Amino acid sequence: MPVSLPWDELSVPTTKVFTTRRIGEYLKANVFIAKDQQNDFSVLVQHHEDLRHTFNKHRVDVGSVSSDYRELSKGFALQFKLKDEKLLEYFDQFIQFVLRDLDQKDHEQRVVEAFLIKLKNWKRFISTTQYGKLTPEKIRGLLAELHFLDSLFTAFPSEEESILQAWYGPKRLQHDFIFKDLAVEIKSISSVDKRSIRISSVNQLETNMSKLYLFVTAILEAPEHATDSVTLNSMVNKVKLKLDQQENVALLTIFEQKLLESNYLEDHYYDKYHYVMRPLHTYHVIEDFPKLDSGLIPKGISNVSYELDLNIIDQYKVGDFLDKVGLAL
C-alpha cells in the first residue's frame, strides 16, 4: 500500500522544530505533514481560534499515535505524532481518510474536530497488530454482511441508525445482526455448485433470542465482462453514499467504526477482487433445525466447526424475511 503524501520530501530539521509540507490547501485551517529532529512524522493542524476545549472533549490515546495541543506565537496547533515509522502507510491513510470528508466551506473548528473524531474511529485499528489485508474468504464474508446491510437500508430508509447499531458481525459476537428479539446469521458460499456452508462454532446456530434466521448469499468470482460485478471498495462506497444522503454525520461515523472493527481499510488491493452477489435463501433456525447442540459436546472438546448441507434444509426456508426484520426494528 503506497503512501499518497510527500513524506520522502521531509528532511530532518537542524535549526527548526519541524520540516513541513502543506497539504489540504483548500481548507480554512493550515494542515501540514511534518518531521521533527527525532526523525518522527506528524500531522499538524494550525488554526487561529483557541480550541483546547474541543481537544480535551475528543482527545483519545492511541498506542502508535500521540496527540498534543499547543499555543504558537500566532494561533494554535493540533499535533498527531506517529511513534512507529513502520505504520507510516496507515498513518498516511488516516490523514487521507480525514481530508476526504472536508471541504473549503468547513471552518477551523470543523477541521480540528474531524481529525480528533476520526482518530477515535481509528483507535482500535491503529493499536492492534492485525495490519494485514483481508483474505479472499474474509472479503466474501464482509461483502455478504454489507449486501444484507444495503438491502435493509433500501427497505427501511428511515431506520439507518437502528440497522447500523444492530450490526454486530465486526465485533465477532455470537450473531452478525441482532434486532431486539430477532437474530440473523450471515453466511456466504463461493460457488453455486457448493451446497454447504461452514458453521464455525456450535454457538453460531444457538440463541437466546426469540427467533434466529440464517441468511445465505452467493458471493461468486465475477466473469470477465460482468456488468454487475462489485469490489469490496465499491460496495463500501455504495453504502456510504446512501448514508451521506441522510445528512447525518453520526451515521457515517458509526459505519466507519464498524468497518475498522472488521479490519477493513480502503486499499487498492481490494480492487482486483471482483464478485457478483446472488441472494439465495433465508432459513428459520427452529428447535428441530439440523445443528450441533453445545450441551451434547463432551467436556474437553473445543473449537468445533462443521458443514451444513443446504440440500436438506429446504423445509426451513422463509419468505417475506425483510418484513420480519422490519417488525423487529
PLY file of the C-alpha trace (Angstrom):
ply
format ascii 1.0
element vertex 329
property float x
property float y
property float z
element edge 328
property int vertex1
property int vertex2
end_header
0.00 0.00 0.00
1.98 3.08 -1.18
1.76 6.40 0.64
-0.02 9.32 -1.05
1.59 12.25 0.75
5.16 13.54 0.13
6.75 12.18 3.31
10.02 11.49 1.49
10.42 15.23 0.83
10.73 15.90 4.57
14.31 16.12 5.85
15.34 16.02 9.50
15.42 19.66 10.66
18.63 21.13 12.04
17.57 24.52 13.37
13.78 24.34 13.24
11.35 22.27 15.30
9.82 20.76 12.14
10.34 20.37 8.45
6.87 20.71 6.92
4.87 20.37 3.69
1.42 21.84 3.49
-1.50 19.61 2.46
-5.21 20.30 2.09
-4.57 23.78 0.73
-8.31 24.33 0.24
-9.06 24.10 3.98
-9.59 27.03 6.35
-7.09 25.58 8.84
-3.45 25.13 7.78
-2.65 21.42 7.67
0.93 20.16 7.35
2.77 16.87 7.37
6.00 17.26 9.35
9.21 15.65 10.54
10.97 16.60 13.79
14.57 16.35 14.99
13.91 12.84 16.33
13.05 11.78 12.75
9.39 11.21 13.73
6.47 12.06 11.45
3.48 14.19 12.45
0.45 15.91 11.05
-0.09 19.49 12.29
-3.39 21.38 12.14
-2.71 25.08 12.71
-5.58 27.49 13.37
-6.36 30.88 14.93
-9.10 30.11 17.46
-8.26 28.56 20.84
-9.91 25.13 20.61
-8.42 23.49 23.69
-11.93 22.67 24.93
-12.54 20.76 21.67
-9.23 18.93 22.06
-9.99 17.96 25.66
-13.51 16.83 24.73
-12.43 14.50 21.92
-8.88 13.57 22.90
-8.07 9.88 22.62
-4.88 7.96 23.36
-3.78 5.54 20.65
-0.85 3.18 21.04
1.08 4.29 17.96
-0.09 7.91 17.70
0.29 10.57 20.38
-1.79 13.76 20.36
-0.89 17.21 21.63
-2.29 20.73 21.58
-0.06 23.76 21.81
-0.16 27.53 21.63
2.00 29.17 18.95
3.25 32.72 18.60
0.33 33.23 16.24
-2.52 30.86 16.88
-2.64 27.22 17.96
-1.73 23.77 16.65
-3.15 20.29 16.99
-0.48 17.63 16.54
-0.69 13.89 15.93
2.73 12.24 16.13
3.46 8.79 14.72
5.67 6.82 17.12
6.24 3.79 14.89
7.53 4.55 11.39
6.57 1.03 10.22
2.96 2.23 10.33
3.53 5.23 8.07
1.36 3.79 5.29
-1.57 3.52 7.70
-0.91 6.98 9.16
-0.94 8.31 5.61
-4.27 6.58 5.00
-5.67 8.05 8.23
-4.88 11.57 7.04
-6.42 10.89 3.63
-9.42 9.40 5.47
-9.98 12.74 7.23
-9.31 15.02 4.26
-11.83 13.22 2.04
-14.70 14.40 4.22
-13.61 18.03 4.47
-14.11 20.87 2.02
-13.34 24.58 1.73
-16.59 25.57 3.44
-15.60 23.92 6.71
-14.46 26.30 9.44
-11.42 25.76 11.67
-13.30 24.00 14.45
-14.83 21.53 11.99
-11.35 20.65 10.66
-9.91 20.14 14.15
-12.93 18.10 15.27
-12.72 15.94 12.16
-9.14 14.90 12.93
-9.95 14.15 16.58
-13.17 12.22 15.90
-11.67 10.20 13.07
-8.75 9.21 15.29
-11.27 7.81 17.77
-12.59 5.65 14.96
-9.07 4.55 14.12
-8.09 3.72 17.69
-8.85 0.01 17.51
-7.28 -0.38 14.08
-4.08 1.56 14.77
-3.47 0.00 18.19
-3.94 -3.59 17.01
-1.33 -5.82 15.38
-3.74 -7.01 12.66
-2.48 -4.80 9.87
-2.71 -7.40 7.12
-5.20 -7.25 4.28
-8.35 -9.33 4.41
-8.14 -12.77 2.83
-10.49 -13.60 -0.10
-12.61 -15.63 2.33
-12.95 -12.69 4.70
-13.63 -10.34 1.77
-16.58 -12.52 0.76
-17.82 -12.67 4.33
-17.73 -8.89 4.71
-19.36 -8.43 1.30
-22.22 -10.69 2.39
-22.77 -8.61 5.53
-22.61 -5.35 3.56
-25.05 -6.72 0.99
-27.53 -7.54 3.74
-26.96 -4.10 5.29
-27.58 -2.41 1.93
-30.80 -4.40 1.46
-32.05 -3.22 4.84
-31.21 0.42 4.06
-33.21 0.14 0.84
-36.19 -1.46 2.58
-36.17 0.81 5.65
-34.57 4.15 4.67
-35.59 5.88 7.90
-34.04 3.23 10.17
-30.36 3.51 9.20
-29.07 4.15 12.72
-31.02 1.27 14.27
-29.81 -1.03 11.49
-26.17 0.00 11.94
-26.35 -0.44 15.69
-27.79 -3.93 15.14
-24.73 -4.98 13.08
-22.54 -6.98 15.46
-20.58 -9.02 12.91
-17.45 -6.84 13.18
-17.32 -7.46 16.93
-17.37 -11.22 16.27
-20.18 -11.78 18.72
-22.50 -14.78 18.60
-24.66 -13.40 15.76
-23.99 -10.95 12.92
-27.18 -8.91 13.39
-29.43 -8.58 16.44
-32.73 -6.71 16.18
-34.46 -6.71 19.59
-35.59 -10.35 19.91
-34.57 -11.40 16.37
-31.05 -12.51 15.36
-29.57 -13.08 11.90
-26.52 -15.10 10.98
-24.98 -14.21 7.60
-23.29 -16.90 5.52
-21.77 -16.85 2.04
-20.89 -19.52 -0.47
-18.28 -19.08 -3.19
-19.92 -21.27 -5.85
-23.49 -22.08 -6.83
-22.34 -25.69 -7.05
-21.32 -25.64 -3.40
-24.33 -26.79 -1.44
-22.99 -26.49 2.07
-21.98 -23.73 4.43
-19.44 -23.77 7.22
-20.71 -23.27 10.78
-17.64 -22.06 12.62
-18.79 -22.79 16.18
-21.51 -24.74 17.94
-22.88 -21.50 19.38
-23.46 -19.92 15.99
-26.85 -21.57 15.45
-27.89 -21.33 19.09
-29.51 -18.23 20.52
-31.30 -16.74 23.47
-33.33 -14.59 21.07
-36.95 -15.43 20.24
-36.05 -16.00 16.58
-32.88 -16.85 14.66
-32.53 -16.76 10.89
-29.76 -17.95 8.60
-29.29 -15.64 5.58
-27.24 -17.22 2.76
-25.75 -15.29 -0.16
-23.62 -16.49 -3.07
-20.51 -14.31 -3.49
-19.14 -15.52 -6.83
-16.00 -14.59 -8.73
-17.21 -12.27 -11.48
-16.87 -13.28 -15.14
-14.53 -11.01 -17.06
-17.24 -8.86 -18.67
-19.88 -8.98 -15.93
-21.83 -5.71 -15.77
-22.99 -6.20 -12.18
-19.66 -7.03 -10.57
-18.61 -5.32 -7.34
-15.45 -5.00 -5.30
-15.25 -4.59 -1.56
-14.26 -0.95 -2.03
-17.17 -0.23 -4.38
-19.65 -1.90 -2.03
-18.38 0.15 0.91
-18.71 3.33 -1.15
-22.24 2.37 -2.21
-23.31 2.09 1.42
-21.51 5.32 2.32
-23.38 7.13 -0.45
-26.71 6.02 0.99
-25.68 7.23 4.43
-24.45 10.56 3.02
-27.89 11.20 1.57
-29.34 11.19 5.08
-27.22 14.22 6.03
-26.44 12.69 9.42
-22.70 12.70 10.13
-23.16 10.26 13.02
-24.31 7.50 10.66
-21.13 7.62 8.60
-19.04 7.67 11.77
-20.77 4.54 13.09
-20.34 2.78 9.75
-16.64 3.64 9.51
-16.09 2.35 13.04
-17.77 -0.96 12.13
-15.51 -1.27 9.08
-12.40 -0.70 11.15
-13.61 -3.31 13.63
-13.83 -5.64 10.62
-10.13 -4.85 9.92
-11.13 -3.20 6.64
-9.22 -0.17 5.44
-9.78 1.14 1.93
-6.96 -0.14 -0.23
-6.46 -0.54 -3.99
-5.58 -4.15 -3.18
-9.31 -4.93 -2.94
-10.00 -3.59 -6.44
-8.54 -6.71 -8.02
-11.19 -8.98 -6.47
-14.42 -8.72 -8.46
-17.59 -10.54 -7.43
-21.24 -10.88 -8.30
-23.66 -11.30 -5.42
-26.72 -13.51 -5.56
-29.02 -13.75 -2.51
-30.03 -17.39 -2.14
-32.35 -18.27 0.73
-33.18 -17.42 4.31
-33.81 -20.22 6.79
-35.61 -20.17 10.12
-33.44 -21.90 12.71
-36.04 -23.52 14.94
-35.75 -26.29 17.51
-35.52 -29.22 15.09
-33.20 -27.43 12.64
-30.17 -29.69 11.96
-27.33 -28.38 14.11
-24.95 -29.47 16.82
-26.06 -28.88 20.39
-23.35 -27.36 22.60
-24.85 -29.15 25.58
-24.04 -32.50 23.99
-20.38 -31.73 23.24
-18.18 -33.64 25.72
-16.02 -31.60 28.06
-12.51 -31.09 26.78
-13.59 -30.69 23.14
-13.32 -27.13 21.84
-13.23 -25.14 18.59
-15.89 -27.33 17.00
-16.95 -26.44 13.44
-18.97 -28.34 10.87
-20.53 -28.21 7.39
-24.28 -27.79 6.98
-25.80 -29.37 3.86
-28.18 -26.86 2.26
-29.96 -29.64 0.35
-31.59 -30.98 3.50
-32.94 -27.74 4.99
-35.40 -26.63 2.28
-38.31 -27.07 4.68
-36.90 -24.26 6.85
-36.90 -21.63 4.09
-38.89 -18.47 4.82
-40.37 -15.77 2.62
-41.05 -12.09 3.42
-37.94 -12.15 5.60
-37.29 -8.40 5.41
-40.81 -7.78 6.68
-39.98 -9.84 9.74
-36.83 -7.75 10.32
-38.86 -4.56 9.86
-41.20 -5.57 12.66
-38.19 -6.04 14.95
-36.60 -2.64 14.24
0 1
1 2
2 3
3 4
4 5
5 6
6 7
7 8
8 9
9 10
10 11
11 12
12 13
13 14
14 15
15 16
16 17
17 18
18 19
19 20
20 21
21 22
22 23
23 24
24 25
25 26
26 27
27 28
28 29
29 30
30 31
31 32
32 33
33 34
34 35
35 36
36 37
37 38
38 39
39 40
40 41
41 42
42 43
43 44
44 45
45 46
46 47
47 48
48 49
49 50
50 51
51 52
52 53
53 54
54 55
55 56
56 57
57 58
58 59
59 60
60 61
61 62
62 63
63 64
64 65
65 66
66 67
67 68
68 69
69 70
70 71
71 72
72 73
73 74
74 75
75 76
76 77
77 78
78 79
79 80
80 81
81 82
82 83
83 84
84 85
85 86
86 87
87 88
88 89
89 90
90 91
91 92
92 93
93 94
94 95
95 96
96 97
97 98
98 99
99 100
100 101
101 102
102 103
103 104
104 105
105 106
106 107
107 108
108 109
109 110
110 111
111 112
112 113
113 114
114 115
115 116
116 117
117 118
118 119
119 120
120 121
121 122
122 123
123 124
124 125
125 126
126 127
127 128
128 129
129 130
130 131
131 132
132 133
133 134
134 135
135 136
136 137
137 138
138 139
139 140
140 141
141 142
142 143
143 144
144 145
145 146
146 147
147 148
148 149
149 150
150 151
151 152
152 153
153 154
154 155
155 156
156 157
157 158
158 159
159 160
160 161
161 162
162 163
163 164
164 165
165 166
166 167
167 168
168 169
169 170
170 171
171 172
172 173
173 174
174 175
175 176
176 177
177 178
178 179
179 180
180 181
181 182
182 183
183 184
184 185
185 186
186 187
187 188
188 189
189 190
190 191
191 192
192 193
193 194
194 195
195 196
196 197
197 198
198 199
199 200
200 201
201 202
202 203
203 204
204 205
205 206
206 207
207 208
208 209
209 210
210 211
211 212
212 213
213 214
214 215
215 216
216 217
217 218
218 219
219 220
220 221
221 222
222 223
223 224
224 225
225 226
226 227
227 228
228 229
229 230
230 231
231 232
232 233
233 234
234 235
235 236
236 237
237 238
238 239
239 240
240 241
241 242
242 243
243 244
244 245
245 246
246 247
247 248
248 249
249 250
250 251
251 252
252 253
253 254
254 255
255 256
256 257
257 258
258 259
259 260
260 261
261 262
262 263
263 264
264 265
265 266
266 267
267 268
268 269
269 270
270 271
271 272
272 273
273 274
274 275
275 276
276 277
277 278
278 279
279 280
280 281
281 282
282 283
283 284
284 285
285 286
286 287
287 288
288 289
289 290
290 291
291 292
292 293
293 294
294 295
295 296
296 297
297 298
298 299
299 300
300 301
301 302
302 303
303 304
304 305
305 306
306 307
307 308
308 309
309 310
310 311
311 312
312 313
313 314
314 315
315 316
316 317
317 318
318 319
319 320
320 321
321 322
322 323
323 324
324 325
325 326
326 327
327 328
